[in-house]
Amino acid sequence: MSIPFWLIQLLGLAGSVIAITALQSGSRKKLLSLQALCCVLWVVHYSLLGAYTGALINSLGLGRAAVCSFNDRKWAKSPLWLGFFLICYAVSPLLTWDGAYCLLLGGAMMLTTVALWVHDMRLTRLLFLLNSPLVLLYNLIARSYSCAAIEVVAFLSFAVAVWRFDIRRQPCNT
């Protein structure tokens, strides 16, 4: 059974739309829940495209989201988890090597991992903004056109979130 290319693109688009709305909530818990859902959709999407770096990296994203959502608890608070996921994201492109472009997604997910680990939403939003161009380039090369198109929107969304919450915000006058 062959799945139509447009349906594969629609799966990626659904994950991307969920992802760009996540940061607008301003809630870390909601962000992590939505990230997990996005990872599931993207694993299927990239697998169907044969973009195995994207599939592997998003599989790791499920584990990362689980640990990050509990990193206020002792078992998940260890910085060893951060190191573990950073190493996994650094090695993943090498395991699924299809060209140097695979390194783009590995680097982007390293930025995302730090963004999800920290409890400073200002830094989280900035790191998401920085990872967006890397994801865009990977998606274009991997033929994930719906994700590439929406990544432009995601970049603008991240920029709006940085503007709304971090730049425009006026200090309290007391």
MIDOSE-1310 file (N, C-alpha, C; in nm, 2 decimals, decimal comma, always signed):
residues 174
msip	+0,08/-0,12/+0,00/+0,00/+0,00/+0,00/+0,09/+0,12/+0,00; +0,07/+0,21/-0,09/+0,14/+0,33/-0,11/+0,06/+0,45/-0,05; +0,12/+0,53/+0,03/+0,06/+0,64/+0,09/+0,08/+0,76/+0,00; -0,02/+0,83/-0,04/+0,00/+0,95/-0,12/+0,09/+1,05/-0,06
fwli	+0,18/+1,11/-0,15/+0,27/+1,21/-0,10/+0,20/+1,33/-0,03; +0,09/+1,37/-0,08/+0,02/+1,48/-0,01/-0,03/+1,45/+0,13; -0,06/+1,32/+0,15/-0,10/+1,28/+0,29/+0,02/+1,27/+0,38; +0,13/+1,23/+0,33/+0,26/+1,24/+0,41/+0,29/+1,38/+0,45
qllg	+0,27/+1,47/+0,35/+0,29/+1,62/+0,38/+0,19/+1,67/+0,48; +0,07/+1,62/+0,48/-0,03/+1,66/+0,57/+0,00/+1,62/+0,72; +0,06/+1,50/+0,73/+0,10/+1,46/+0,87/+0,21/+1,55/+0,92; +0,31/+1,59/+0,84/+0,41/+1,68/+0,88/+0,35/+1,82/+0,91
lags	+0,26/+1,86/+0,83/+0,19/+1,99/+0,85/+0,12/+2,00/+0,99; +0,05/+1,89/+1,02/-0,03/+1,88/+1,14/+0,07/+1,90/+1,26; +0,18/+1,83/+1,26/+0,28/+1,84/+1,37/+0,34/+1,98/+1,38; +0,36/+2,04/+1,26/+0,42/+2,17/+1,26/+0,32/+2,28/+1,31
viai	+0,20/+2,27/+1,28/+0,09/+2,36/+1,33/+0,08/+2,35/+1,48; +0,08/+2,23/+1,53/+0,08/+2,22/+1,68/+0,20/+2,28/+1,74; +0,32/+2,26/+1,68/+0,44/+2,31/+1,74/+0,44/+2,46/+1,74; +0,40/+2,53/+1,64/+0,41/+2,67/+1,64/+0,31/+2,74/+1,74
talq	+0,20/+2,67/+1,77/+0,11/+2,72/+1,86/+0,15/+2,70/+2,01; +0,24/+2,60/+2,03/+0,28/+2,57/+2,16/+0,35/+2,68/+2,24; +0,44/+2,75/+2,17/+0,51/+2,86/+2,24/+0,42/+2,98/+2,27; +0,31/+3,00/+2,20/+0,23/+3,11/+2,23/+0,15/+3,09/+2,36
sgsr	+0,15/+2,97/+2,41/+0,07/+2,96/+2,54/+0,14/+3,02/+2,66; +0,28/+3,02/+2,65/+0,35/+3,07/+2,77/+0,36/+2,97/+2,88; +0,31/+2,85/+2,86/+0,31/+2,75/+2,97/+0,41/+2,64/+2,93; +0,51/+2,61/+3,02/+0,61/+2,51/+3,00/+0,55/+2,37/+2,99
kkll	+0,45/+2,34/+3,08/+0,39/+2,21/+3,08/+0,31/+2,18/+2,95; +0,24/+2,28/+2,90/+0,16/+2,26/+2,78/+0,26/+2,25/+2,66; +0,37/+2,33/+2,66/+0,47/+2,32/+2,56/+0,52/+2,18/+2,55; +0,56/+2,12/+2,66/+0,62/+1,98/+2,66/+0,52/+1,88/+2,61
slqa	+0,39/+1,89/+2,65/+0,29/+1,80/+2,60/+0,27/+1,81/+2,45; +0,26/+1,93/+2,40/+0,24/+1,94/+2,26/+0,36/+1,90/+2,18; +0,48/+1,92/+2,24/+0,61/+1,87/+2,17/+0,60/+1,72/+2,16; +0,55/+1,65/+2,26/+0,55/+1,50/+2,25/+0,45/+1,46/+2,13
lccv	+0,34/+1,52/+2,12/+0,24/+1,49/+2,01/+0,31/+1,52/+1,88; +0,38/+1,63/+1,87/+0,44/+1,67/+1,74/+0,54/+1,56/+1,70; +0,62/+1,51/+1,80/+0,72/+1,41/+1,77/+0,66/+1,29/+1,71; +0,54/+1,24/+1,76/+0,48/+1,12/+1,71/+0,44/+1,15/+1,56
lwvv	+0,38/+1,26/+1,54/+0,34/+1,29/+1,40/+0,46/+1,30/+1,31; +0,57/+1,36/+1,35/+0,69/+1,38/+1,27/+0,76/+1,24/+1,25; +0,76/+1,15/+1,35/+0,82/+1,02/+1,33/+0,76/+0,95/+1,21; +0,62/+0,95/+1,21/+0,55/+0,89/+1,10/+0,58/+0,96/+0,97
hysl	+0,57/+1,09/+0,97/+0,60/+1,17/+0,85/+0,74/+1,15/+0,79; +0,84/+1,16/+0,87/+0,98/+1,14/+0,82/+1,00/+1,00/+0,78; +0,95/+0,90/+0,85/+0,97/+0,76/+0,81/+0,91/+0,74/+0,67; +0,79/+0,79/+0,65/+0,73/+0,77/+0,52/+0,80/+0,84/+0,40
lgay	+0,87/+0,95/+0,44/+0,96/+1,02/+0,34/+1,09/+0,95/+0,32; +1,13/+0,86/+0,41/+1,26/+0,79/+0,40/+1,37/+0,88/+0,46; +1,33/+0,98/+0,53/+1,42/+1,08/+0,60/+1,44/+1,03/+0,74; +1,53/+0,93/+0,75/+1,55/+0,85/+0,88/+1,61/+0,93/+0,99
tgal	+1,69/+1,03/+0,95/+1,75/+1,12/+1,06/+1,63/+1,19/+1,13; +1,54/+1,24/+1,05/+1,42/+1,31/+1,11/+1,34/+1,21/+1,20; +1,32/+1,09/+1,15/+1,24/+0,99/+1,23/+1,31/+0,95/+1,36; +1,44/+0,93/+1,35/+1,52/+0,89/+1,47/+1,52/+1,00/+1,57
insl	+1,55/+1,12/+1,52/+1,56/+1,24/+1,61/+1,43/+1,27/+1,68; +1,32/+1,25/+1,61/+1,19/+1,28/+1,67/+1,15/+1,16/+1,76; +1,20/+1,04/+1,74/+1,18/+0,93/+1,84/+1,24/+0,97/+1,97; +1,37/+1,02/+1,96/+1,44/+1,06/+2,08/+1,36/+1,18/+2,15
glgr	+1,30/+1,26/+2,07/+1,22/+1,37/+2,12/+1,11/+1,33/+2,22; +1,05/+1,21/+2,20/+0,95/+1,16/+2,29/+1,01/+1,14/+2,43; +1,13/+1,07/+2,43/+1,20/+1,05/+2,56/+1,24/+1,18/+2,62; +1,29/+1,27/+2,54/+1,33/+1,40/+2,59/+1,22/+1,48/+2,65
aavc	+1,10/+1,48/+2,59/+0,99/+1,55/+2,64/+0,94/+1,49/+2,77; +0,95/+1,36/+2,79/+0,91/+1,29/+2,91/+1,01/+1,33/+3,02; +1,13/+1,33/+3,00/+1,23/+1,36/+3,10/+1,22/+1,51/+3,14; +1,21/+1,60/+3,04/+1,20/+1,74/+3,06/+1,08/+1,78/+3,14
sfnd	+0,97/+1,70/+3,12/+0,84/+1,74/+3,19/+0,85/+1,70/+3,34; +0,95/+1,62/+3,37/+0,96/+1,58/+3,51/+1,10/+1,63/+3,57; +1,17/+1,72/+3,50/+1,30/+1,75/+3,55/+1,30/+1,84/+3,68; +1,18/+1,86/+3,74/+1,17/+1,92/+3,87/+1,17/+1,82/+3,98
rkwa	+1,17/+1,69/+3,94/+1,18/+1,58/+4,03/+1,32/+1,53/+4,04; +1,36/+1,47/+4,15/+1,50/+1,43/+4,17/+1,55/+1,33/+4,06; +1,47/+1,23/+4,02/+1,52/+1,13/+3,93/+1,55/+1,19/+3,79; +1,48/+1,30/+3,75/+1,50/+1,36/+3,62/+1,57/+1,49/+3,62
kspl	+1,61/+1,53/+3,74/+1,68/+1,66/+3,76/+1,83/+1,66/+3,72; +1,89/+1,55/+3,72/+2,03/+1,53/+3,70/+2,07/+1,59/+3,56; +2,18/+1,67/+3,56/+2,23/+1,72/+3,43/+2,28/+1,61/+3,34; +2,29/+1,49/+3,39/+2,33/+1,38/+3,31/+2,23/+1,35/+3,20
wlgf	+2,10/+1,38/+3,23/+2,00/+1,36/+3,13/+2,02/+1,46/+3,01; +2,06/+1,58/+3,05/+2,08/+1,68/+2,94/+2,20/+1,63/+2,86; +2,31/+1,59/+2,92/+2,42/+1,54/+2,85/+2,39/+1,42/+2,76; +2,31/+1,33/+2,82/+2,27/+1,21/+2,74/+2,19/+1,25/+2,61
flic	+2,10/+1,34/+2,62/+2,02/+1,37/+2,51/+2,10/+1,45/+2,41; +2,19/+1,54/+2,46/+2,28/+1,61/+2,36/+2,37/+1,52/+2,29; +2,42/+1,42/+2,35/+2,51/+1,32/+2,29/+2,42/+1,24/+2,18; +2,30/+1,20/+2,22/+2,21/+1,12/+2,13/+2,19/+1,21/+2,01
yavs	+2,16/+1,33/+2,02/+2,13/+1,42/+1,91/+2,25/+1,44/+1,82; +2,37/+1,44/+1,89/+2,49/+1,46/+1,81/+2,53/+1,34/+1,73; +2,50/+1,22/+1,78/+2,53/+1,09/+1,72/+2,42/+1,05/+1,62; +2,30/+1,08/+1,64/+2,19/+1,04/+1,55/+2,21/+1,07/+1,40
pllt	+2,26/+1,18/+1,36/+2,28/+1,21/+1,22/+2,39/+1,11/+1,16; +2,48/+1,07/+1,24/+2,59/+0,98/+1,20/+2,53/+0,84/+1,18; +2,44/+0,80/+1,26/+2,38/+0,67/+1,25/+2,28/+0,65/+1,13; +2,23/+0,76/+1,09/+2,13/+0,76/+0,97/+2,19/+0,85/+0,86
wdga	+2,32/+0,86/+0,85/+2,38/+0,95/+0,75/+2,33/+0,93/+0,61; +2,29/+1,04/+0,56/+2,24/+1,05/+0,42/+2,31/+1,18/+0,35; +2,40/+1,24/+0,42/+2,47/+1,36/+0,37/+2,48/+1,46/+0,49; +2,56/+1,56/+0,46/+2,60/+1,66/+0,57/+2,47/+1,73/+0,61
ycll	+2,37/+1,74/+0,53/+2,25/+1,81/+0,57/+2,18/+1,75/+0,70; +2,21/+1,62/+0,73/+2,16/+1,55/+0,85/+2,21/+1,62/+0,97; +2,33/+1,68/+0,97/+2,38/+1,75/+1,08/+2,30/+1,87/+1,12; +2,23/+1,93/+1,02/+2,14/+2,05/+1,05/+2,04/+2,01/+1,16
lgga	+1,97/+1,90/+1,14/+1,87/+1,86/+1,23/+1,92/+1,82/+1,37; +2,04/+1,75/+1,37/+2,10/+1,72/+1,49/+2,14/+1,85/+1,57; +2,19/+1,95/+1,51/+2,22/+2,07/+1,58/+2,10/+2,14/+1,63; +1,99/+2,14/+1,54/+1,87/+2,21/+1,58/+1,81/+2,14/+1,71
mmlt	+1,81/+2,01/+1,71/+1,76/+1,94/+1,82/+1,84/+1,95/+1,95; +1,97/+1,98/+1,93/+2,05/+2,01/+2,05/+2,01/+2,14/+2,11; +1,98/+2,24/+2,03/+1,93/+2,37/+2,07/+1,79/+2,35/+2,14; +1,71/+2,27/+2,08/+1,57/+2,25/+2,14/+1,58/+2,18/+2,27
tval	+1,68/+2,08/+2,28/+1,69/+2,01/+2,41/+1,73/+2,10/+2,52; +1,82/+2,19/+2,50/+1,86/+2,29/+2,60/+1,74/+2,38/+2,63; +1,66/+2,42/+2,52/+1,55/+2,51/+2,54/+1,44/+2,44/+2,63; +1,42/+2,31/+2,61/+1,32/+2,24/+2,69/+1,37/+2,21/+2,83
wvhd	+1,50/+2,20/+2,85/+1,56/+2,17/+2,98/+1,55/+2,28/+3,08; +1,58/+2,40/+3,03/+1,58/+2,52/+3,12/+1,44/+2,55/+3,16; +1,43/+2,62/+3,27/+1,30/+2,67/+3,32/+1,28/+2,82/+3,29; +1,37/+2,88/+3,22/+1,36/+3,02/+3,18/+1,30/+3,03/+3,04
mrlt	+1,17/+3,06/+3,04/+1,09/+3,07/+2,91/+1,15/+3,17/+2,82; +1,22/+3,27/+2,87/+1,29/+3,37/+2,78/+1,40/+3,30/+2,70; +1,48/+3,22/+2,76/+1,58/+3,14/+2,69/+1,52/+3,04/+2,60; +1,42/+2,97/+2,65/+1,35/+2,87/+2,57/+1,30/+2,93/+2,44
rllf	+1,24/+3,04/+2,44/+1,19/+3,11/+2,32/+1,30/+3,15/+2,23; +1,41/+3,20/+2,28/+1,53/+3,24/+2,20/+1,59/+3,12/+2,13; +1,61/+3,01/+2,20/+1,67/+2,89/+2,14/+1,58/+2,83/+2,03; +1,45/+2,83/+2,05/+1,36/+2,79/+1,95/+1,37/+2,88/+1,82
llns	+1,39/+3,01/+1,84/+1,41/+3,10/+1,73/+1,54/+3,07/+1,66; +1,64/+3,03/+1,73/+1,77/+3,00/+1,67/+1,77/+2,87/+1,59; +1,69/+2,77/+1,64/+1,69/+2,64/+1,57/+1,61/+2,64/+1,45; +1,52/+2,73/+1,43/+1,43/+2,73/+1,32/+1,50/+2,73/+1,18
plvl	+1,60/+2,81/+1,16/+1,66/+2,81/+1,02/+1,73/+2,68/+0,99; +1,78/+2,61/+1,09/+1,84/+2,48/+1,07/+1,74/+2,37/+1,03; +1,62/+2,38/+1,10/+1,51/+2,29/+1,07/+1,46/+2,31/+0,93; +1,45/+2,44/+0,89/+1,40/+2,48/+0,76/+1,49/+2,42/+0,65
lynl	+1,62/+2,43/+0,66/+1,71/+2,38/+0,56/+1,70/+2,23/+0,55; +1,70/+2,16/+0,67/+1,69/+2,02/+0,67/+1,56/+1,97/+0,59; +1,45/+2,04/+0,63/+1,32/+2,00/+0,57/+1,32/+2,02/+0,42; +1,38/+2,12/+0,37/+1,38/+2,14/+0,22/+1,46/+2,03/+0,15
iars	+1,57/+2,00/+0,21/+1,65/+1,89/+0,15/+1,59/+1,75/+0,16; +1,52/+1,73/+0,27/+1,45/+1,60/+0,30/+1,32/+1,58/+0,23; +1,28/+1,68/+0,15/+1,15/+1,69/+0,08/+1,03/+1,69/+0,17; +1,05/+1,75/+0,28/+0,94/+1,77/+0,38/+0,89/+1,91/+0,36
ysca	+0,82/+1,93/+0,24/+0,79/+2,07/+0,20/+0,68/+2,13/+0,29; +0,59/+2,05/+0,34/+0,49/+2,11/+0,43/+0,56/+2,16/+0,56; +0,65/+2,08/+0,61/+0,72/+2,13/+0,73/+0,81/+2,25/+0,70; +0,87/+2,25/+0,58/+0,96/+2,36/+0,55/+0,87/+2,49/+0,54
aiev	+0,76/+2,48/+0,47/+0,67/+2,60/+0,46/+0,63/+2,65/+0,60; +0,59/+2,56/+0,68/+0,54/+2,60/+0,81/+0,65/+2,64/+0,90; +0,77/+2,60/+0,87/+0,89/+2,64/+0,95/+0,91/+2,79/+0,94; +0,88/+2,84/+0,82/+0,88/+2,99/+0,80/+0,78/+3,06/+0,89
vafl	+0,66/+3,00/+0,90/+0,56/+3,05/+0,99/+0,61/+3,03/+1,14; +0,67/+2,92/+1,17/+0,72/+2,89/+1,30/+0,82/+2,99/+1,34; +0,91/+3,02/+1,25/+1,01/+3,12/+1,28/+0,95/+3,26/+1,32; +0,85/+3,30/+1,24/+0,78/+3,42/+1,27/+0,70/+3,41/+1,40
sfav	+0,64/+3,29/+1,43/+0,58/+3,27/+1,56/+0,67/+3,29/+1,67; +0,79/+3,22/+1,66/+0,89/+3,23/+1,76/+0,94/+3,38/+1,78; +0,95/+3,45/+1,67/+0,99/+3,59/+1,68/+0,88/+3,67/+1,75; +0,76/+3,65/+1,72/+0,65/+3,71/+1,79/+0,65/+3,68/+1,94
avwr	+0,67/+3,56/+1,97/+0,67/+3,52/+2,11/+0,79/+3,59/+2,18; +0,90/+3,60/+2,12/+1,02/+3,67/+2,18/+0,98/+3,82/+2,20; +0,92/+3,87/+2,09/+0,87/+4,01/+2,10/+0,77/+4,03/+2,21; +0,67/+3,95/+2,22/+0,56/+3,97/+2,31/+0,60/+3,95/+2,46
fdir	+0,68/+3,85/+2,48/+0,71/+3,81/+2,62/+0,85/+3,87/+2,67; +0,94/+3,90/+2,58/+1,08/+3,93/+2,62/+1,12/+4,07/+2,58; +1,08/+4,12/+2,47/+1,13/+4,25/+2,43/+1,03/+4,36/+2,46; +0,90/+4,34/+2,42/+0,80/+4,45/+2,45/+0,77/+4,46/+2,59
rqpc	+0,78/+4,36/+2,67/+0,75/+4,36/+2,81/+0,82/+4,47/+2,88; +0,74/+4,55/+2,95/+0,79/+4,67/+3,02/+0,82/+4,63/+3,16; +0,93/+4,68/+3,22/+0,95/+4,65/+3,37/+0,84/+4,72/+3,45; +0,81/+4,66/+3,56/+0,72/+4,71/+3,66/+0,77/+4,84/+3,72
nt	+0,69/+4,94/+3,73/+0,73/+5,06/+3,80/+0,67/+5,06/+3,94; +0,76/+5,05/+4,03/+0,70/+5,06/+4,17/+0,76/+5,17/+4,25
